[in-house]
Amino acid sequence: MKKPILYLALLTSLVACKKGKVNNNPDPGPDDRPPASLGVEVFNATRWSTTQPYGVAAAGAKVSLFRSASDYPGAPAAVANTNADGRVVFPHINAGEYYIVAEQDYMYGKISNVLFYQAGVGGFTADSLWQAAPGPSESPSPLNGAAGNFRFKDLNSDGKIDFNDRESFPAVKVKFDQNKNVAVKVMMGAIDNRQYARLADGAAINAALNLAYTKMAAWHEFQAVLDAVYTDEYDCTSLAGSWCAINTYQTTAANQAVTKFWTDGWALVSAMGNIIANTELVSDLTVTEKKVITGQAKALKGAVCLQLTNYFGSLPNHEWISIPYYSTRMNQTETFGFIETWLLFGKPDLKYGGLHTHRSKMSLAACDALLARLYLQQGAYQKAFDQATAVIDNYGFNLGTGSTALTQNNSPEVIWSTKDDLGDEVKVTFNRGNILPELRLTEMLLIYAEAGIALGRFEQARLKLNQVRSRSGLGVITSSDPVVLREILQGEWSREMGREGVRLAALARWSKTSAVLGPLGLNAHQRFLPIPAGYLQWYYAIVQNPGYN
C-alpha cells in the first residue's frame, strides 16, 4: 500500500504542471492504460551544509522532461515549476524513459543539473555531493573535490575524472511502468559550487572582499614579474620554474606561469561577481555600506580584465559569477567596451558610498585612473586626456620628492596600493623600492602627456613632462616638436615606470613590440600569450591565440 500513499502525498503537497503551450500530457498512449505520476524534489546544491546534505530546497526552479537526449533543449515533453518546498509533480506521465532537467536563474547566473554540457558530446553526471573534503589518495581522482561539490562518476573506471567521463546527456534519467508512481531528488549547481557560495552577512562579505585584496596584491606582483621577463626589462636570471621559457619566447599553452596568471585572474573576477551578488542579498548592511562594497567589486573586476587583455588579447564574456562553458571570445573592441562598462558601473556606487580616495582600496580616484589607462590603451586619446586630467586635478595627489611612491607608505603620489611591502619573487625583478603600487600619479601625468601629444596639445604635454622630470632633477624640455616630445615621453615611461608592469602595453601602443622584442626572439604572433590549454578543454568554443595551436 505504500505506492498509493506516496502518490496521494505527491498530488496534495506538490504543485501540478503548468498549463500552456507546453504539452503536460506527453505522448498519449494508444490505449486506456492508467498513466504514471512523477514527483521531483529539487535542491540548490550550491547551498550545501553539514545539516543540508543535498543543499537547500529550490523554490521556483524550472523542471523539464525530455523523452530523448536529442530532444534537449528545445523539445521538452513537459515543463513545470517547483513550489515553495522545491517540489513538483507530473501527474499524468505515460510509461517510458525520461531525462529530467532542472535549472534556475541564481545570483546573476544559472544553476542546473546539466553540468557542463556540449551538444553532440555530452557532459558530466553526478548523483551525490562530497560531504567532506576528499583525501589526497581519493580514487577516482576528484574533479573540484571539496565539501559541497558534486561527486562526478568515473564512467570509464580509469581512476580519474576527465573529459572521457562525459555522458551523452548528463541529467537524471528515470524509467517506469504504467500505474507506477516515482519520486526522485535532483540537485542543481555548477562544476564548482564554491563559486556560488552564499555569504551569511555583511561581516562575511567584508571578509571576502579583504581576502580578494590580498589575492589581488599577489596577482599584481606576479603580473609585474611577468611583464618584466616577457619584455626587455629583465631576463630569467634568479627566477625558477617556467620563467625562462617566457623570457626566451618558448612559451606554450602548458606554461605554468602563464596558466597561473590566467586562472588566478579569472578567479578574482569570479570572486567579485560573488561579492556583488551576495551584497545585494544580505539584510544587515545599509544602502551606503552596500554601495561601497559593490563599487569596489565592480571596478576591481574591470581592473583585472584590463590586465588580462594586455597579455591575452580579446577575452571571454564573463557575465557575473563565472564564464559560461559555451562562451566565445569577444573581439578587442568588445573587450575594451566590457572593461569600460565595469569601471563605469563602479563609479556611481563609489561616489554614493563616499569612497573618493583610499590608499589600499579601490576608490573613485583609482577607478578614474584605470579608465585613463584603458582609454590610452585603446587609442581613445581625448577620453584618456580627460580622465587623466580628472585624477590630476580633483583628488589632491602630488609627486612629493624623490622616489617616495616606491619607498614610503605615506607617499602623497600613491593612488592605490594593495600592499606596502614586496613578496620574494617580485624582489628579484623590481629593484627600485620596497613598494609596488597598482596606480600612482606619475602614470597619470605620462598618460596626460602621451594623449596630449596625440591630440596636438604639445605645450600642455611638455609642461607635464617637465613636472615629472623636475622631481628627478633632470633638465627642462624647451622643444614643442612632436617628434622630440614623443621620444622624450617614451624614455620617461621607461625611466619612471620601469618594471612596474606597464612595458608590454606601452610597446603595443607605440607599435614597437616587434622592433624592440623581435631581436630578443619574439615572433609576431607572440604579441599575446597563449590561452592555457587546460582552459580550452573546458571552454570548447574559445579559440586559441594564433600561432599556438
Salt bridges, closest charged atoms under 4 A:
ASP27 OD2 - ARG67 NH1 2.59
ASP31 OD1 - ARG33 NE 2.90
GLU41 OE2 - ARG87 NH2 3.45
GLU97 OE2 - LYS173 NZ 3.98
GLU103 OE2 - LYS62 NZ 3.89
ASP127 OD2 - LYS153 NZ 3.67
GLU138 OE2 - ARG151 NH2 3.70
ASP162 OD2 - LYS160 NZ 3.85
ASP192 OD1 - ARG194 NE 2.86
GLU221 OE2 - LYS419 NZ 3.46
ASP232 OD1 - ARG503 NE 3.00
ASP264 OD2 - LYS260 NZ 2.76
GLU340 OE2 - LYS383 NZ 3.66
ASP349 OD1 - LYS291 NZ 3.50
ASP349 OD2 - LYS298 NZ 2.92
ASP368 OD1 - LYS347 NZ 2.75
GLU413 OE2 - ARG440 NH1 2.83
GLU413 OE1 - ARG471 NH1 2.57
ASP420 OD1 - ARG359 NH2 2.97
ASP421 OD1 - LYS419 NZ 3.93
GLU443 OE1 - ARG373 NH2 2.79
GLU450 OE2 - ARG509 NE 2.90
GLU459 OE2 - ARG462 NH2 2.49
GLU492 OE2 - ARG469 NH1 3.06
GLU492 OE1 - ARG495 NH2 2.53
GLU496 OE1 - ARG471 NH2 3.37
GLU496 OE2 - ARG495 NH2 3.22
GLU500 OE2 - ARG432 NH1 3.04
GLU500 OE2 - ARG440 NH2 2.68
